[in-house]
Amino acid sequence: MDFDLSHVIRESMEVSLTSYKEVVEGATRLLAGEKGRVGSFHVVGRLVEMKPLGPAVVMGDLHGDLESLVHILQESRIIHRLEESKS
């Protein structure tokens, strides 16, 4: 499956705030209820620690700045690397 960034951006622009909030709040409740390990993750309060498995891109809150997100994804070539790793 190819990663279609334009599709992801279109979907992100169409999602309702209520739906997004429900997903975030649900994930927060699930993590808050966990103590210790969840699969390969270590949960401490609202912090999820995971062991690195390879290269990663870490970015802060972009406050909906999709142009910056596209720039970061293009410059890091992370999508290209992910597609290569599937081959």
N, C-alpha and C positions, 0 to 999 in steps of 0.2 A: 504494500500500500504506500503510495506516495503522499508526502506531507504537503498539503495545499494551504499555504499561509493565507492566501486571499480568502479562502473558505472560512478559516478560523476567524479572521478579522470580521467578515460579514456576519458570522454567527454571534460574535461578541457584541456587535453593534445592535443585534436584534433581541438579545436576551433581556427579559424584564428585570428590573431592579429587585422586585420581590423574589423571583426565582433564584437570582444570584445570592441574595441575602439568606434564603433558606438553605442553600447548599453550604455556604460558609458557616452559618450557625450550626447546622447539623454536623459538619466536620469538626467544628470546635467542641461541641458536646461529646462527640465520640472520643476525641483525643483527651479531653479533660477527664473522662471516666476511666482512661487507661493508666495503669501505673506499671512500669517495667517494660517488657518487650511486646511488640506487636509485629509478628513476622521477623524481619531482619532489622526493624527499627527499634530504637530505645526511646520511650516516651517519658519526659520529665515535665509535668504540668502541661503547658501548651507548647513546649519545645519538643520537636522530633529530631533526634540525632540519627544519622545514618552513616555507614561506612562508605567512603568513596569507592566507586567501581571503575572510574575512568575520568576523562576530562569532563568538566562541568562549566556551566555559565551561571554566575551568581549575579542577580541584579536586585536593586531595591524596588520599592513601590513606585511605579511609573505614573500613578494617578490617572490612568486611562490614556496616556500618551502613546498611542499605537504607532506613530511614526518613529519614536525612539525604540520601541520594541522591534519593529521591522529592521531598523538600523543595527541594533544589537545582534539580532539573529543572523543578519546578512554578514556583518563584520566578523562574527565569531565562527561562522561557517558550521554551526552546531547542527543544523538540519542536514547539511551535506554529509557531515560525519556520521550522523545517525543513519542516514540512508545507506552509506557505505558499510556500516557495521552489520546491516541486515543481509547484505550480499554474501 
